[in-house]
Amino acid sequence: QVQLVESGGGLVQAGGSLKLSCATCGRGVGINNMAWYRQAPGKQRDLVAAISRGGTTADAYSVKSQFTISRVNDKNTIYLQMSSLKPEDTATYYCNARTLLGSHWGQGTQVTVSS
């Protein structure tokens, strides 16, 4: 069983920065790709950024140069550095991990950007 725990969300003013963390708990399970998604109220959950075990990243077009995903493999932890935040970045941010057992989700962390 893989458990994902996100942290780092909160309330920030427009133009500010936040760094989200996602720690994984689960022994003997190989974790492959990991990613951050976000879901605003009334909207679908969208991919923000993904990173492979080898460090290859992919970012959604809407957040390129604004968000940076990173990973520490020996800790099975990923981060999302968010800068120049805008009110439209307000959402619940979810961590996702892919293993041979399937796709796993965290509970989410709320990010609210005030104007």
Order of alpha helices (4+ residues) and beta strands (2+ residues): beta-beta-beta-beta-beta-beta-beta-beta-beta-beta-beta
